[in-house]
Amino acid sequence: MRHKKAGRHFGRTANQRKALLRGLITSLILHERIETTLARAKEARAIAERLVTLGVRGDLNSRRVAIAGLASRTAVTKLFAEIAPRFQGRNGGYLRIVQTRRRMGDSAPMAVIEFVDYEGKRPGPAKQEKEAKQEK
């Protein structure tokens, strides 16, 4: 029985689970938006929000804790230089999870996890039309 046991195990040992979440969060910071299963997104959100809070704090100790928690130093640099300043006046709630579809193979619920101020790399239809008119 797992009464009052928080967190998901994902059928992995502690080291494997830690590596999985570390990789997910590193990719999330580098790409600012990833698609994964709903359960993984929910677990990753909790850890990623703590790391963004460290970035907002911005002192040396926060940077060292973030380096220990992430897989690459480029992700830490991006977190402290680009992502954290965008959330300077915000008290949490930096990430959003949007359920998208069911995966074909095993029907697992999939979700997109992204930063709340994420703007896609591709321009929307309105921007494309506006740019086409300006070119004429």
LOFI-414555 format. One line per 4 residues: number of its first residue (from 1); their letters; for each residue x, y, z of N, C-alpha, C. Coordinates in pm, whole numbers, padded with zeros to 5 digits, always signed. Layout:
! LOFI-414555
NUM> A> X,Y,Z,X,Y,Z,X,Y,Z ~ ...
END
This chain:
! LOFI-414555
1> MRHK> +00083,-00119,+00000,+00000,+00000,+00000,+00087,+00125,+00000 ~ +00045,+00225,-00073,+00122,+00348,-00086,+00049,+00465,-00023 ~ -00008,+00447,+00091,-00081,+00555,+00155,+00012,+00671,+00184 ~ -00030,+00791,+00142,+00042,+00916,+00168,+00184,+00917,+00113
5> KAGR> +00208,+00845,+00005,+00339,+00847,-00061,+00328,+00937,-00183 ~ +00398,+01048,-00180,+00390,+01145,-00289,+00487,+01108,-00399 ~ +00456,+01147,-00521,+00547,+01129,-00634,+00521,+01001,-00710 ~ +00570,+01000,-00831,+00554,+00884,-00919,+00689,+00815,-00936
9> HFGR> +00685,+00682,-00951,+00809,+00606,-00963,+00844,+00574,-01108 ~ +00749,+00571,-01198,+00770,+00543,-01339,+00832,+00406,-01364 ~ +00821,+00314,-01271,+00876,+00180,-01288,+01027,+00179,-01300 ~ +01094,+00270,-01234,+01239,+00284,-01244,+01302,+00292,-01107
13> TANQ> +01431,+00268,-01103,+01503,+00288,-00978,+01521,+00437,-00955 ~ +01566,+00473,-00837,+01579,+00614,-00802,+01676,+00687,-00895 ~ +01789,+00623,-00928,+01887,+00688,-01015,+01832,+00707,-01156 ~ +01762,+00607,-01207,+01703,+00619,-01341,+01596,+00727,-01345
17> RKAL> +01516,+00732,-01240,+01409,+00832,-01233,+01467,+00973,-01226 ~ +01572,+00988,-01147,+01638,+01117,-01134,+01698,+01161,-01268 ~ +01760,+01067,-01340,+01818,+01099,-01470,+01710,+01135,-01571 ~ +01598,+01065,-01569,+01486,+01094,-01659,+01436,+01236,-01638
21> LRGL> +01410,+01272,-01513,+01357,+01405,-01483,+01460,+01513,-01512 ~ +01587,+01485,-01485,+01692,+01582,-01513,+01700,+01610,-01663 ~ +01689,+01506,-01743,+01691,+01523,-01889,+01570,+01599,-01939 ~ +01452,+01566,-01884,+01330,+01638,-01925,+01340,+01787,-01894
25> ITSL> +01387,+01818,-01775,+01393,+01958,-01733,+01499,+02035,-01812 ~ +01611,+01969,-01841,+01714,+02033,-01923,+01660,+02064,-02062 ~ +01589,+01969,-02122,+01529,+01993,-02254,+01424,+02102,-02247 ~ +01347,+02105,-02140,+01245,+02208,-02124,+01308,+02346,-02120
29> ILHE> +01417,+02361,-02049,+01482,+02491,-02038,+01546,+02530,-02171 ~ +01608,+02436,-02239,+01674,+02468,-02365,+01575,+02499,-02476 ~ +01463,+02425,-02483,+01367,+02442,-02592,+01244,+02524,-02551 ~ +01223,+02544,-02423,+01112,+02619,-02363,+00976,+02555,-02384
33> RIET> +00972,+02442,-02452,+00845,+02371,-02472,+00877,+02229,-02516 ~ +00818,+02129,-02448,+00840,+01990,-02486,+00708,+01915,-02475 ~ +00699,+01803,-02548,+00583,+01716,-02537,+00628,+01586,-02472 ~ +00555,+01543,-02371,+00584,+01420,-02299,+00454,+01366,-02244
37> TLAR> +00462,+01259,-02167,+00338,+01207,-02108,+00291,+01300,-01998 ~ +00165,+01291,-01966,+00106,+01379,-01865,+00171,+01358,-01728 ~ +00194,+01232,-01691,+00254,+01204,-01560,+00395,+01261,-01551 ~ +00474,+01244,-01656,+00609,+01298,-01655,+00607,+01450,-01651
41> AKEA> +00514,+01511,-01722,+00503,+01657,-01722,+00471,+01710,-01583 ~ +00382,+01641,-01513,+00344,+01686,-01378,+00461,+01675,-01281 ~ +00539,+01569,-01292,+00655,+01554,-01205,+00763,+01656,-01240 ~ +00784,+01678,-01370,+00888,+01771,-01412,+00853,+01915,-01375
45> RAIA> +00724,+01947,-01376,+00684,+02084,-01346,+00725,+02124,-01206 ~ +00707,+02035,-01110,+00740,+02069,-00971,+00888,+02103,-00956 ~ +00973,+02024,-01018,+01117,+02048,-01006,+01158,+02171,-01086 ~ +01103,+02187,-01205,+01139,+02300,-01290,+01097,+02433,-01227
49> ERLV> +00983,+02434,-01161,+00939,+02559,-01097,+01036,+02599,-00986 ~ +01088,+02501,-00912,+01186,+02533,-00809,+01313,+02590,-00871 ~ +01354,+02534,-00986,+01475,+02584,-01051,+01455,+02727,-01104 ~ +01337,+02757,-01156,+01311,+02894,-01203,+01312,+02990,-01085
53> TLGV> +01260,+02946,-00972,+01264,+03030,-00851,+01409,+03057,-00811 ~ +01495,+02957,-00823,+01638,+02980,-00797,+01693,+03082,-00895 ~ +01652,+03074,-01021,+01698,+03169,-01121,+01652,+03310,-01091 ~ +01530,+03324,-01043,+01479,+03456,-01007,+01559,+03513,-00891
57> RGDL> +01595,+03428,-00795,+01676,+03472,-00682,+01812,+03520,-00732 ~ +01878,+03439,-00815,+01995,+03483,-00890,+02127,+03493,-00818 ~ +02140,+03451,-00692,+02268,+03462,-00625,+02357,+03342,-00658 ~ +02479,+03344,-00606,+02577,+03240,-00639,+02534,+03103,-00589
61> NSRR> +02480,+03097,-00469,+02437,+02968,-00416,+02323,+02909,-00500 ~ +02232,+02993,-00545,+02123,+02945,-00631,+02178,+02887,-00761 ~ +02278,+02952,-00816,+02340,+02902,-00940,+02406,+02766,-00917 ~ +02471,+02750,-00804,+02537,+02623,-00773,+02436,+02511,-00753
65> VAIA> +02326,+02540,-00688,+02221,+02440,-00668,+02159,+02401,-00803 ~ +02142,+02499,-00891,+02086,+02472,-01024,+02182,+02387,-01107 ~ +02311,+02413,-01097,+02410,+02333,-01171,+02405,+02188,-01123 ~ +02385,+02168,-00994,+02376,+02033,-00941,+02251,+01962,-00990
69> GLAS> +02145,+02037,-01021,+02019,+01975,-01059,+01997,+01957,-01207 ~ +02076,+02025,-01290,+02057,+02017,-01435,+02171,+01940,-01502 ~ +02144,+01894,-01624,+02241,+01809,-01693,+02346,+01888,-01770 ~ +02323,+02014,-01800,+02422,+02090,-01877,+02433,+02233,-01824
73> RTAV> +02553,+02285,-01836,+02575,+02422,-01792,+02512,+02524,-01887 ~ +02494,+02488,-02013,+02428,+02581,-02104,+02284,+02603,-02062 ~ +02220,+02499,-02008,+02083,+02513,-01958,+02080,+02607,-01837 ~ +02179,+02595,-01751,+02185,+02684,-01633,+02207,+02828,-01678
77> TKLF> +02294,+02847,-01775,+02321,+02982,-01827,+02194,+03041,-01887 ~ +02121,+02963,-01966,+01998,+03013,-02026,+01893,+03041,-01920 ~ +01886,+02955,-01819,+01789,+02974,-01710,+01812,+03107,-01639 ~ +01937,+03136,-01606,+01966,+03256,-01528,+01970,+03382,-01615
81> AEIA> +02009,+03370,-01743,+02025,+03489,-01827,+01899,+03526,-01903 ~ +01820,+03426,-01949,+01706,+03457,-02034,+01571,+03430,-01968 ~ +01558,+03315,-01905,+01426,+03274,-01856,+01389,+03343,-01725 ~ +01480,+03342,-01628,+01448,+03398,-01497,+01414,+03548,-01500
85> PRFQ> +01483,+03631,-01578,+01445,+03774,-01581,+01303,+03798,-01631 ~ +01250,+03710,-01713,+01113,+03727,-01762,+01011,+03709,-01651 ~ +01047,+03636,-01546,+00953,+03607,-01438,+00988,+03681,-01309 ~ +01059,+03793,-01321,+01110,+03863,-01203,+01000,+03904,-01106
89> GRNG> +00887,+03952,-01153,+00783,+03999,-01064,+00676,+03896,-01033 ~ +00699,+03772,-01071,+00596,+03667,-01057,+00628,+03578,-00939 ~ +00524,+03536,-00865,+00543,+03457,-00745,+00520,+03308,-00765 ~ +00549,+03256,-00880,+00528,+03113,-00907,+00436,+03096,-01025
93> GYLR> +00409,+02970,-01059,+00323,+02944,-01174,+00392,+02978,-01304 ~ +00517,+02933,-01319,+00594,+02969,-01438,+00565,+02877,-01556 ~ +00508,+02759,-01530,+00489,+02659,-01635,+00342,+02626,-01653 ~ +00310,+02583,-01774,+00173,+02543,-01807,+00179,+02403,-01867
97> IVQT> +00081,+02320,-01833,+00068,+02187,-01891,-00064,+02182,-01967 ~ -00056,+02146,-02096,-00174,+02138,-02180,-00184,+01995,-02233 ~ -00293,+01926,-02202,-00311,+01791,-02253,-00339,+01798,-02402 ~ -00275,+01708,-02479,-00286,+01718,-02624,-00358,+01600,-02687
101> RRRM> -00312,+01480,-02666,-00364,+01366,-02741,-00337,+01238,-02663 ~ -00370,+01126,-02723,-00334,+00995,-02671,-00229,+00935,-02762 ~ -00124,+00880,-02704,-00018,+00821,-02784,-00068,+00696,-02854 ~ -00028,+00675,-02979,-00080,+00566,-03059,-00047,+00428,-03001
105> GDSA> +00073,+00405,-02958,+00114,+00272,-02918,+00046,+00219,-02795 ~ +00042,+00300,-02689,-00011,+00252,-02562,-00125,+00337,-02507 ~ -00171,+00432,-02583,-00282,+00519,-02545,-00254,+00600,-02419 ~ -00127,+00633,-02398,-00090,+00715,-02284,-00129,+00859,-02310
109> PMAV> -00182,+00929,-02210,-00217,+01070,-02231,-00091,+01155,-02245 ~ -00085,+01231,-02353,+00031,+01316,-02380,-00003,+01461,-02343 ~ +00102,+01537,-02314,+00082,+01676,-02275,+00202,+01758,-02321 ~ +00177,+01886,-02340,+00283,+01982,-02371,+00307,+02062,-02245
113> IEFV> +00433,+02071,-02206,+00470,+02154,-02091,+00554,+02269,-02146 ~ +00516,+02392,-02109,+00583,+02510,-02164,+00578,+02623,-02061 ~ +00663,+02720,-02081,+00660,+02839,-01996,+00538,+02922,-02032 ~ +00481,+02990,-01934,+00355,+03060,-01957,+00369,+03175,-02055
117> DYEG> +00487,+03231,-02070,+00505,+03340,-02166,+00566,+03292,-02297 ~ +00558,+03161,-02322,+00617,+03103,-02444,+00542,+03153,-02566 ~ +00617,+03199,-02662,+00562,+03235,-02792,+00633,+03149,-02894 ~ +00555,+03079,-02975,+00611,+02983,-03069,+00713,+03044,-03162
121> KRPG> +00805,+02962,-03208,+00908,+03007,-03301,+00847,+03039,-03438 ~ +00743,+02962,-03476,+00678,+02985,-03604,+00572,+03095,-03590 ~ +00569,+03192,-03680,+00466,+03295,-03671,+00329,+03237,-03704 ~ +00229,+03289,-03638,+00091,+03243,-03660,+00039,+03288,-03796
125> PAKQ> -00082,+03246,-03831,-00138,+03282,-03962,-00153,+03432,-03979 ~ -00187,+03506,-03874,-00205,+03650,-03886,-00072,+03718,-03920 ~ +00036,+03674,-03857,+00166,+03734,-03884,+00212,+03704,-04026 ~ +00184,+03583,-04073,+00225,+03547,-04209,+00153,+03633,-04311
129> EKEA> +00023,+03656,-04290,-00054,+03740,-04382,-00003,+03884,-04380 ~ +00027,+03933,-04260,+00075,+04071,-04246,+00210,+04088,-04317 ~ +00299,+03989,-04301,+00429,+03997,-04366,+00414,+03989,-04518 ~ +00319,+03909,-04566,+00297,+03896,-04711,+00246,+04029,-04768
133> KQEK> +00160,+04098,-04694,+00109,+04227,-04741,+00220,+04332,-04743 ~ +00309,+04329,-04643,+00417,+04427,-04639,+00516,+04408,-04753 ~ +00534,+04282,-04797,+00627,+04256,-04906,+00574,+04310,-05038 ~ +00442,+04314,-05057,+00381,+04363,-05181,+00387,+04510,-05192
END
